[in-house]
Amino acid sequence: KKKNKMSNNSPASQKSFFEILGELKSQYTKKTSKKLMLIDAFLLYAFITGILQIGYVGLVGSFPKNSFYSGLIVFVGLFVLGVSLRKQVNPDCSNDFPNLIPERAFVDFIIGSIICFIVCVNYMG
């Protein structure tokens, strides 16, 4: 008879979902800098805003389609720019960007955001 690799006595199967989430949160707060937490909060805000916008269009409709598309462009653009910023300022990824200082990455994020908003406003008409 073959044994299941994940037996019921293994430590992972005895932890509840909330215990795992609590451990994940404690490790995140212990090992992540405040700067990266702030970027993560912005990414969460951008993601929730995009999901709410898509939900609104699903419920109410997208009468001014250009407005919906503009909002979607901004949501996706800011999320991609934010992920890029997080990767560039993360000390664990310093080997990927050896000659980039965090201030330069932030300026790139700001300029990219301004361009994203200009595209959005021009698309709305």
C-alpha positions as CSV (number, residue, x, y, z in Angstrom):
1,K,0.0,0.0,0.0
2,K,1.5,3.4,-1.0
3,K,1.5,6.2,1.5
4,N,0.3,9.6,0.7
5,K,3.2,12.1,0.7
6,M,1.1,14.6,2.7
7,S,0.0,12.6,5.7
8,N,-2.4,14.0,8.2
9,N,0.4,14.2,10.8
10,S,2.5,16.7,8.9
11,P,2.9,20.1,10.5
12,A,1.5,21.9,7.4
13,S,-1.8,20.1,7.5
14,Q,-2.3,20.8,11.2
15,K,-2.1,24.6,10.9
16,S,-5.3,26.4,10.1
17,F,-5.7,28.9,7.4
18,F,-5.7,31.8,9.8
19,E,-2.5,30.6,11.5
20,I,-0.8,30.5,8.2
21,L,-2.0,34.0,7.4
22,G,-0.9,35.3,10.7
23,E,2.6,33.8,10.2
24,L,2.7,35.3,6.7
25,K,1.8,38.7,8.1
26,S,4.4,38.6,10.9
27,Q,7.1,37.6,8.5
28,Y,6.1,40.3,6.0
29,T,6.1,43.0,8.7
30,K,9.4,41.8,10.1
31,K,11.3,41.4,6.8
32,T,9.8,44.2,4.6
33,S,11.0,47.8,4.9
34,K,8.5,50.6,5.4
35,K,9.2,52.0,1.9
36,L,8.2,48.7,0.3
37,M,5.2,48.4,2.5
38,L,4.1,51.9,1.3
39,I,4.5,50.8,-2.3
40,D,2.6,47.6,-1.6
41,A,-0.2,49.6,-0.1
42,F,-0.4,51.8,-3.2
43,L,-0.4,48.6,-5.4
44,L,-3.3,47.2,-3.3
45,Y,-5.2,50.5,-3.6
46,A,-4.7,50.5,-7.4
47,F,-5.8,46.9,-7.7
48,I,-8.9,47.4,-5.6
49,T,-9.8,50.6,-7.6
50,G,-9.5,48.7,-10.8
51,I,-11.6,45.8,-9.6
52,L,-14.3,48.2,-8.3
53,Q,-14.3,50.0,-11.7
54,I,-14.7,46.7,-13.6
55,G,-17.4,45.7,-11.1
56,Y,-19.2,49.0,-11.6
57,V,-19.1,48.6,-15.4
58,G,-20.5,45.0,-15.0
59,L,-23.4,46.2,-12.8
60,V,-24.3,49.6,-14.3
61,G,-22.8,49.5,-17.8
62,S,-20.2,51.4,-19.7
63,F,-22.1,54.1,-21.4
64,P,-19.2,56.4,-21.9
65,K,-16.9,53.6,-23.1
66,N,-14.0,56.1,-23.5
67,S,-14.2,56.8,-19.7
68,F,-14.1,53.2,-18.8
69,Y,-11.2,52.5,-21.2
70,S,-9.3,55.5,-19.8
71,G,-9.8,54.3,-16.3
72,L,-8.7,50.9,-17.2
73,I,-5.5,52.2,-18.9
74,V,-4.7,54.2,-15.8
75,F,-5.3,51.3,-13.5
76,V,-3.1,48.9,-15.5
77,G,-0.5,51.5,-16.2
78,L,-0.1,52.6,-12.6
79,F,-0.1,49.0,-11.4
80,V,2.7,48.1,-13.8
81,L,4.7,51.2,-13.0
82,G,4.2,50.5,-9.2
83,V,5.4,46.9,-9.6
84,S,8.4,48.2,-11.5
85,L,9.2,50.7,-8.8
86,R,8.9,48.1,-6.1
87,K,11.3,45.8,-7.9
88,Q,13.8,48.7,-8.5
89,V,13.9,49.9,-4.9
90,N,13.9,46.4,-3.3
91,P,17.3,45.7,-1.8
92,D,17.0,42.0,-2.6
93,C,16.9,42.9,-6.3
94,S,19.9,45.2,-6.3
95,N,21.8,42.8,-8.5
96,D,19.3,43.4,-11.3
97,F,19.7,47.2,-11.2
98,P,23.4,47.8,-10.1
99,N,23.6,51.4,-11.3
100,L,20.2,52.6,-10.3
101,I,19.6,54.7,-7.2
102,P,16.1,54.6,-5.6
103,E,15.6,58.3,-6.2
104,R,16.0,57.7,-9.9
105,A,13.5,54.9,-9.9
106,F,11.0,57.1,-8.1
107,V,11.5,59.9,-10.7
108,D,10.9,57.4,-13.4
109,F,7.7,56.3,-11.7
110,I,6.5,59.9,-11.5
111,I,7.3,60.7,-15.1
112,G,5.6,57.4,-16.2
113,S,2.6,58.2,-14.1
114,I,2.3,61.7,-15.7
115,I,2.5,60.2,-19.2
116,C,-0.1,57.6,-18.2
117,F,-2.5,60.4,-17.0
118,I,-1.9,62.5,-20.1
119,V,-2.7,59.5,-22.3
120,C,-5.9,58.9,-20.2
121,V,-7.1,62.5,-20.5
122,N,-6.4,62.6,-24.3
123,Y,-8.3,59.3,-24.8
124,M,-11.3,60.6,-23.0
125,G,-11.5,63.5,-25.3
